[in-house]
Amino acid sequence: MKDRLEALAYDIVAFILRLFPFAWISGLGAFIVKLIGPLTSKHRIAETGLRTAFPEKSDAEIKQLLKDQWDNTGRTLGEFPMTHRLKPFDANSRIKIVGMEVFERHAPAVIVTGHFANWEVMATVLTQSELAVRITYRKVNNPHIDARVRKQREAYGTQFLVQKSTHRGGRELLTALKNGESVALLNDQKFNTGLSIPFFGEPAMTAQGAVRLALKTGRPLLPMAVTRDKASFTVTFYEPIDLMKSGNREADVLDGVTKVSGFIEDRVRENPAQWFWVHRRWPKDLYRKRSS
């Protein structure tokens, strides 16, 4: 019953949002979440993360970054039910694409990215291009909302590979690459069975699947990112990450994951307020110690 009530609330909010222009809803989401966000426990998580990543910044600078990251989070939440309206390859699109030729030249590729700005925008670019792409995602705990989220994403063309287990997910990804399809993975959240890699100087458990896929298949490891300017976006494809191939697979994987983490860190440094700070990227002990 609780799941069904949550799904009903989701439907009501999504219906109302769809009645208004994209930019207006983006701004409304920012306004509401900037009011509510600081009152939640997520605010302390975001503050701890920002102080960990940017110890040199003053209290006033951290305060402004906290405000700005709630703006970004609110916009992203508001924009999600209307992502299907985005047409990245139309003449008057809200999305500017930089480096599309890089993707075209290296496809099929293992694409790595993170929770930058509105990360759903990257999915629209990938799936509305003329190149076949599969995107991994983690199921929402509420099955009714998960079905709605999946339907919403499929409305703008996204095909998913759901990683129900490491073995099955890896096999599906390999099959997609062998069939000439690129695969895209978010690689910036805590992954308990990953490798401990420095992230802003602090150890963080990091997924290694993307690097292993690229090494196993010989396909390029292609990073991408998105930035926002209010309700407009720039999606950028970067040149492939240079993977070490020494003959020692575990050393090569460690080197590759470190480079991916470095790419994520560089993008966060460029736009600190446009990353998803409400996720605990580092071990819980770090948040406990720095919040006390």
Helices and strands as residue ranges (DSSP letters): H 2-17, H 22-36, G 37-39, H 42-53, H 59-79, G 80-85, E 95-98, H 100-106, E 110-113, H 120-128, E 133-137, H 143-154, E 160-162, H 166-178, E 182-186, E 195-199, E 202-206, H 209-217, E 221-229, E 232-237, H 249-270, G 272-274, H 284-291
